[in-house]
Amino acid sequence: MITLPRLYAIVDPARFPDTEALCASVRELIAGGVTVLQYRNKTGNARQMLDQARELKRCVASGAKLVMNDRADLCVAGGFDGVHVGQDDLSPEGARKVIGPGLWLGVSCHNPGQVAVADQTSADYIAIGPVFPTSSKANPDPTVGIEGVRRARALTRKPLVAIGGITRANARSVLDAGADSIAVISDLYADPRHAAAEFFRSFSPAS
């Protein structure tokens, strides 16, 4: 079983003017303590995504594990460490056939039924959400709330990642509900190094 860090950063190239700015933000995240990064590109074509993924791999080097969103083929071609698939993407087992047994495989779930199904696959971790309202998706699924995290926790022993509207202000409550890790996009964007460091401080029970 893999071990996930408490903070799972997601970077969206649509938020940056170019790849150089994206890489600069990623380097700041790593300086703030981030060790797992997901590259989520919902608008680029395969060639653009692969070029950007390879550049991201170069600028990250060994500083963090890289996870490709949706595309198992680009995960392999870009030399990433894993792929994360949604309910409408390639199935977990289909993705596993592409990436092989050694790379990470994550799957997004939005209700208890999906969690139960994902628990029976070869996925290394399960993501549950959106926990809170989120602006990072155009048509998000209904929020599951803190109780949704608790229910997901009861259904699987796989590492559980909570996602959706999680900020420094509510992160601790999500971890207390049973999440092993929290995935964050928006609240890491403005000042990545400082924000990441503050997230890690917020995880302390004494904070």
Protein Blocks (a to p, Z undefined) as FASTA:
>chain_A
ZZddfbdcdddfklpfbfklmmmmmmmmmmnopabdcdddfkbcfklmmmmmmmmmmmnm
mmbccddehilmlmmmnopabdcddfklccfklmmmmnommbccddddfbfklmmmmmmm
mbfbdcdddfbdcfkbfbdcddebjmlmmmmmmmpcbdcddeehiafklmmmmmmnopab
dcdfklmmmmmmlmmmmmmmmmpmkZZ
